[in-house]
Amino acid sequence: MGRWIALVLMVGCSGAEPFDCAEVAIGTSDGGVDDCDRQACQSCVDACGADCVVLESYPPQYSCGAEGSWTVHDACPDWALPTTSR
């Protein structure tokens, strides 16, 4: 039996300013920000403010406990992992 360990990056703490989703969202190959991931992050910040945390997965999951959690698939149901062609 294996054990799974979830690594949680605390991006904010209670009473602090909400974090900037453009800084924590998935980056694009052209240096921009993935809009679907930014929207998922912003949903968490809108609902929970500084209590939002980023669960280290790919794509990231933005969570604030019982209030909810969001991923790119909530903002863009058809989102797919970025790929590159050779």
PyMOL commands that set and color helices and strands:
alter all, ss='L'
color gray80, all
select helices_A, chain A and resi 21-24+35-51+65-67+72-75
alter helices_A, ss='H'
color red, helices_A
select strands_A, chain A and resi 8-9+53-55+61-63+69-70
alter strands_A, ss='S'
color yellow, strands_A
deselect
rebuild
show_as cartoon
